[in-house]
């Protein structure tokens, strides 16, 4: 039995994804131009944060990009060595992490909440979860290694890969209008196949685009949707949901039910089901549930608020 309403319409808007991808491309070009001309990179890569802005500037932002926190004070001599180094690395890493600087004298509550024993102290926040990194003015090579490990863990555990800087919002000169993509025709054909229910054709068409252009966000999202619809094709929803209800620890049953939830437009239910499955399982079962949840994030899109909320929930059960 094939579930009714096998369409991703209303769950995610591919046109919006395309527009977002173009905006990110413009931002990347602006950064590259700044690097060529020696102009400073946009300042939001390094931000000063106080207690009032902690929720938005650190916790909320950490669902999109790793946030590295530098606890410092004006009287701290090692801080004056470490701070400029971290700021330079933030510019160099160009959006793979954001550096938040917190003056401990002016923000004693944050200093205490993180359990800082001395300064300079460097922490990270990923998906709302604090992670201690190092204390003291460490050598640059060591700091780079720590940052690389943080970025890799954020991507592997939560699918958080950083966010390009919005150059236009920083007052940078807008990038020139972009020419039509050479893949527009192929993507239009892939979308048409997806809408017509030709899932095999859609999968092949999106895959062809990604072979030539692995970073194509629109194609990656379309492929994730087509594969999802392929998985639920032929499922009997009543049988699948009964199996999931009867066996909460059966990873395969929960994954199948989550797929049906997502196709039916019940995005929060799908995410919540798999977060609960990750929470109650261990070992290979936990990893399988986590990886599938990240795949469903791809279907919806990283910037969707439902994905942001689910990432935070996933972080809470993993740490």
KEDREN-256534 format. One line per field, with one value per residue (C-alpha): x, y, z; residue in one letter; residue number from 0. Coordinates in nm, 4 decimals. Layout:
<bagus>
px = (X;...)
py = (Y;...)
pz = (Z;...)
res = (A;...)
n = (NUM;...)
</bagus>
This chain:
<bagus>
px = (0.0000;0.1437;0.0823;-0.1337;-0.0059;0.3441;0.4688;0.7114;0.5024;0.4705;0.7537;1.0321;1.0466;1.3157;1.2924;1.3725;1.6656;1.7953;1.7695;1.9508;2.2239;2.2714;2.2924;2.5591;2.7502;2.7475;2.8759;3.1586;3.2557;3.2574;3.4931;3.7203;3.7280;3.8118;4.0986;4.2381;4.2223;4.3425;4.0168;3.9110;3.6584;3.3120;3.3170;3.0501;3.3140;3.4295;3.1652;3.1659;2.9017;2.7517;2.4974;2.2049;2.3111;2.4189;2.0971;2.0892;2.4555;2.5848;2.3138;2.0990;2.3942;2.5542;2.2813;2.4177;2.7908;3.0347;3.0841;3.4256;3.4239;3.7291;3.7013;3.9361;4.0000;4.1796;4.4327;4.5218;4.8543;4.8216;4.4769;4.6423;4.8506;4.5752;4.2939;4.4482;4.5546;4.1995;4.0620;4.3054;4.2126;3.8420;3.9017;4.1145;3.8611;3.6050;3.2827;3.3689;3.3382;3.2434;3.4546;3.2648;3.4678;3.3439;3.4962;3.4844;3.4929;3.1723;3.0038;3.0639;2.7507;2.8705;3.2160;3.0613;2.8123;3.0907;3.2955;3.5982;3.8914;4.1291;4.1836;4.2393;3.9987;3.8493;3.5230;3.2985;2.9224;2.7797;2.4043;2.3577;2.6063;2.9193;3.2509;3.5755;3.8643;4.1777;4.3091;4.6043;4.7865;4.8465;5.0742;4.9087;4.9635;4.7865;4.4988;4.4559;4.4399;4.1725;3.9684;3.9919;3.8728;3.5852;3.4735;3.4939;3.2951;3.0273;2.9777;2.9915;2.7778;2.5220;2.5642;2.6664;2.9087;2.9214;2.7487;2.8944;2.8979;2.6197;2.8417;2.5591;2.4329;2.7796;2.7733;3.0066;2.9731;2.7182;2.8558;2.7804;2.4686;2.5306;2.4870;2.2426;2.3738;2.4713;2.2681;1.9399;1.7999;1.9043;1.7594;1.4316;1.4064;1.4861;1.2191;0.9666;1.0471;1.0076;0.6719;0.5531;0.6426;0.9296;1.1483;1.4139;1.4491;1.4662;1.7351;1.9428;1.9004;1.9973;2.2896;2.4156;2.4218;2.6017;2.8630;2.9696;2.8868;2.9074;2.8288;2.4983;2.2566;1.9456;2.0456;2.1489;1.8137;1.6200;1.8103;1.7375;1.3668;1.3576;1.5335;1.2922;0.9934;1.1530;1.1900;0.8242;0.6949;0.4932;0.4773;0.1534;0.1266;-0.0887;0.1557;0.4568;0.3061;0.1885;0.5372;0.6891;0.4369;0.4909;0.8713;1.0017;1.3606;1.3426;1.5549;1.4381;1.0726;1.1273;1.3178;1.0394;0.7769;0.9851;1.0077;0.6292;0.5910;0.8104;0.6378;0.3046;0.4281;0.4665;0.8220;0.8459;0.7028;0.9616;1.2491;1.1176;1.0768;1.4392;1.5739;1.3911;1.5348;1.8870;1.8206;1.7075;1.9657;2.3406;2.6241;2.5484;2.1739;2.2288;2.4649;2.2207;1.9409;2.1606;2.2829;1.9292;1.8136;2.0890;1.9690;1.6180;1.7662;1.8997;1.5465;1.4174;1.7224;1.9741;1.8287;1.4712;1.3772;1.2436;1.5882;1.7526;1.5278;1.5875;1.9650;1.9552;1.7419;1.9873;2.2780;2.1071;2.0676;2.4199;2.6053)
py = (0.0000;0.3354;0.6198;0.8994;1.2484;1.1345;1.4845;1.7054;2.0107;2.2299;2.0569;2.2466;2.4970;2.4174;2.7669;2.9123;2.6746;2.7893;3.1552;3.0813;2.9007;3.1974;3.4302;3.2104;3.2087;3.5879;3.6000;3.3594;3.5710;3.8835;3.7134;3.6012;3.9550;4.0922;3.8460;3.9486;4.3192;4.2922;4.4328;4.3059;4.0232;4.1058;4.1639;3.9144;3.6420;3.7989;3.9280;4.0757;3.9076;4.0007;3.8276;3.9960;3.8705;3.5225;3.3477;3.4888;3.5428;3.2125;2.9545;3.0243;3.0757;2.7502;2.5535;2.6833;2.7191;2.6226;2.9171;2.9474;3.1552;3.3503;3.4449;3.7397;4.0512;4.3775;4.3157;3.9637;3.9699;3.6174;3.7212;3.9954;3.7309;3.4770;3.7136;3.8523;3.5012;3.3685;3.6680;3.6064;3.2388;3.3260;3.5390;3.2706;2.9926;3.2191;3.1073;2.7555;2.8926;3.2207;3.3726;3.5201;3.7324;3.7633;4.0113;3.8232;4.1398;4.2639;3.9227;3.7413;3.5278;3.3720;3.3266;3.1239;2.9319;2.7892;2.6996;2.8949;2.8452;3.0987;3.3086;3.3068;3.0164;2.8937;2.7028;2.6090;2.5803;2.3420;2.2894;2.4617;2.2374;2.3837;2.2106;2.3069;2.3436;2.4700;2.7169;2.9527;3.0983;2.7743;2.7524;2.8292;2.4777;2.3284;2.5740;2.4920;2.1231;2.1836;2.3979;2.1382;1.8679;2.0877;2.1625;1.7956;1.6849;1.9479;1.8186;1.4472;1.4543;1.7207;1.8028;2.1589;2.2830;2.6543;2.9422;3.1871;3.5498;3.7708;4.0222;4.2554;4.2763;4.3956;4.6784;4.5077;4.5904;4.3527;4.0917;4.1233;3.9552;3.5882;3.4325;3.1482;2.8230;2.5600;2.3159;2.5087;2.2938;1.9688;2.0794;2.1828;1.8373;1.6717;1.8765;1.7865;1.4163;1.4437;1.6190;1.3586;1.0698;0.9442;0.8900;0.6827;0.9505;1.2253;1.0414;0.9936;1.3541;1.5027;1.2598;1.3681;1.7317;1.6441;1.4434;1.7623;2.0052;1.8296;2.1516;2.2184;2.2707;2.2532;1.9194;1.7745;1.8659;1.7348;1.4063;1.3654;1.4188;1.1747;0.9047;0.9574;0.9128;0.5988;0.4530;0.5001;0.3794;0.0628;0.0961;0.0198;0.3078;0.1123;-0.1787;0.0519;0.2583;-0.0485;-0.2005;0.1229;0.1429;-0.2210;-0.2015;0.1409;0.0087;-0.1347;0.1107;-0.0047;0.0305;0.3800;0.4928;0.3693;0.5490;0.8672;0.8580;0.8312;1.1169;1.3411;1.2592;1.3317;1.6751;1.5861;1.7162;1.7672;1.4172;1.2610;1.4425;1.3786;1.0072;0.9682;1.1865;0.9563;0.6540;0.7921;0.8490;0.4935;0.3067;0.2472;0.1435;0.0729;0.1228;0.4701;0.5615;0.4350;0.6439;0.9534;0.9266;0.8801;1.1842;1.3884;1.2612;1.3832;1.7219;1.7304;1.6808;1.9878;2.2144;2.3216;2.6698;2.5555;2.6380;2.2850;2.1507;2.4015;2.2886;1.9207;1.9699;2.1122;1.8195;1.5758;1.7461;1.7152;1.3383;1.2836;1.4799)
pz = (0.0000;-0.1009;0.1451;0.0214;-0.0305;-0.1282;-0.1842;0.0014;-0.0845;0.2230;0.4068;0.2335;-0.0496;-0.3062;-0.4509;-0.1091;-0.0773;-0.4151;-0.3103;0.0144;-0.1755;-0.4060;-0.1066;0.0501;-0.2779;-0.2867;0.0700;-0.0139;-0.3147;-0.0982;0.1471;-0.1352;-0.2765;0.0683;0.0969;-0.2427;-0.1682;0.1897;0.3239;0.6667;0.6782;0.8127;1.1862;1.2863;1.2797;1.6080;1.8493;2.1980;2.4116;2.7468;2.9691;2.7952;2.4535;2.5569;2.4502;2.0979;2.0215;2.1583;2.2305;1.9266;1.6937;1.8109;1.6321;1.3007;1.3607;1.6393;1.8754;2.0414;2.3607;2.4771;2.8450;2.9016;3.1110;3.0476;3.3256;3.1996;3.0109;2.8598;2.7353;2.5313;2.3565;2.3003;2.2007;1.8793;1.7751;1.8122;1.6214;1.3360;1.3222;1.3203;1.0105;0.8498;0.9106;0.7383;0.8986;1.0158;1.3681;1.5339;1.8106;2.1054;2.3481;2.7064;2.9532;3.2837;3.4946;3.3331;3.3108;3.6364;3.6000;3.2733;3.4232;3.7062;3.4912;3.2770;3.5837;3.4630;3.6983;3.5465;3.2380;2.9528;2.9162;2.5908;2.5639;2.2730;2.2438;1.9838;1.9496;2.2841;2.4681;2.6363;2.5667;2.7471;2.5023;2.6770;2.9308;2.8970;2.5974;2.4063;2.0995;1.7663;1.6282;1.9285;1.8989;1.5307;1.6137;1.8769;1.6385;1.3618;1.5999;1.7156;1.3596;1.2648;1.5709;1.5086;1.1547;1.2349;1.5487;1.4566;1.0894;1.1816;0.9190;0.9886;0.8142;0.5630;0.6731;0.5398;0.3642;0.2630;0.6221;0.7226;0.4715;0.2272;-0.1371;-0.2930;-0.5279;-0.8940;-1.0283;-1.0886;-1.4314;-1.4746;-1.3352;-1.5935;-1.3853;-1.3924;-1.6734;-1.5080;-1.1755;-1.3375;-1.4971;-1.1641;-0.9848;-1.2543;-1.2153;-0.8392;-0.8696;-1.1233;-0.8920;-1.1113;-0.8088;-0.9843;-1.2504;-0.9889;-0.7896;-1.1041;-1.2170;-0.8802;-0.8525;-1.1936;-1.0835;-0.7598;-0.9490;-1.1269;-0.8461;-0.5040;-0.3170;-0.4942;-0.2058;-0.4184;-0.5715;-0.2359;-0.0815;-0.3809;-0.3700;0.0019;-0.0661;-0.3571;-0.1546;0.1333;-0.0961;-0.2388;0.1094;0.2005;-0.1364;-0.0852;0.2943;0.4758;0.7250;0.9711;0.9798;1.0140;1.2953;1.4867;1.4635;1.5968;1.8818;1.9798;1.9773;2.0915;2.0935;1.7396;1.5441;1.2012;1.3039;1.4453;1.1355;0.9065;1.1159;1.1201;0.7411;0.7205;0.9685;0.7570;0.4293;0.5974;0.7002;1.0704;1.0882;1.4643;1.5258;1.2950;1.4623;1.8133;1.7438;1.6381;1.9179;2.1613;1.9808;2.0128;2.3833;2.4538;2.2443;2.2612;2.0340;1.6682;1.7177;1.8593;1.5766;1.3129;1.4639;1.4877;1.1293;0.9968;1.1909;1.0263;0.6882;0.7677;0.8608;0.5028;0.3707;0.5529;0.5307;0.7928;0.8492;0.9159;1.2798;1.3273;1.2432;1.4772;1.7635;1.6908;1.6794;2.0307;2.1491;1.9915;2.1641;2.5017;2.4719;2.3373;2.6081)
res = (X;X;X;X;X;X;X;X;X;X;X;X;X;X;X;X;X;X;X;X;X;X;X;X;X;X;X;X;X;X;X;X;X;X;X;X;X;X;X;X;X;X;X;X;X;X;X;X;X;X;X;X;X;X;X;X;X;X;X;X;X;X;X;X;X;X;X;X;X;X;X;X;X;X;X;X;X;X;X;X;X;X;X;X;X;X;X;X;X;X;X;X;X;X;X;X;X;X;X;X;X;X;X;X;X;X;X;X;X;X;X;X;X;X;X;X;X;X;X;X;X;X;X;X;X;X;X;X;X;X;X;X;X;X;X;X;X;X;X;X;X;X;X;X;X;X;X;X;X;X;X;X;X;X;X;X;X;X;X;X;X;X;X;X;X;X;X;X;X;X;X;X;X;X;X;X;X;X;X;X;X;X;X;X;X;X;X;X;X;X;X;X;X;X;X;X;X;X;X;X;X;X;X;X;X;X;X;X;X;X;X;X;X;X;X;X;X;X;X;X;X;X;X;X;X;X;X;X;X;X;X;X;X;X;X;X;X;X;X;X;X;X;X;X;X;X;X;X;X;X;X;X;X;X;X;X;X;X;X;X;X;X;X;X;X;X;X;X;X;X;X;X;X;X;X;X;X;X;X;X;X;X;X;X;X;X;X;X;X;X;X;X;X;X;X;X;X;X;X;X;X;X;X;X;X;X;X;X;X;X;X;X;X;X;X;X;X;X;X)
n = (0;1;2;3;4;5;6;7;8;9;10;11;12;13;14;15;16;17;18;19;20;21;22;23;24;25;26;27;28;29;30;31;32;33;34;35;36;37;38;39;40;41;42;43;44;45;46;47;48;49;50;51;52;53;54;55;56;57;58;59;60;61;62;63;64;65;66;67;68;69;70;71;72;73;74;75;76;77;78;79;80;81;82;83;84;85;86;87;88;89;90;91;92;93;94;95;96;97;98;99;100;101;102;103;104;105;106;107;108;109;110;111;112;113;114;115;116;117;118;119;120;121;122;123;124;125;126;127;128;129;130;131;132;133;134;135;136;137;138;139;140;141;142;143;144;145;146;147;148;149;150;151;152;153;154;155;156;157;158;159;160;161;162;163;164;165;166;167;168;169;170;171;172;173;174;175;176;177;178;179;180;181;182;183;184;185;186;187;188;189;190;191;192;193;194;195;196;197;198;199;200;201;202;203;204;205;206;207;208;209;210;211;212;213;214;215;216;217;218;219;220;221;222;223;224;225;226;227;228;229;230;231;232;233;234;235;236;237;238;239;240;241;242;243;244;245;246;247;248;249;250;251;252;253;254;255;256;257;258;259;260;261;262;263;264;265;266;267;268;269;270;271;272;273;274;275;276;277;278;279;280;281;282;283;284;285;286;287;288;289;290;291;292;293;294;295;296;297;298;299;300;301;302;303;304;305;306;307;308;309;310;311;312;313;314;315;316;317;318)
</bagus>
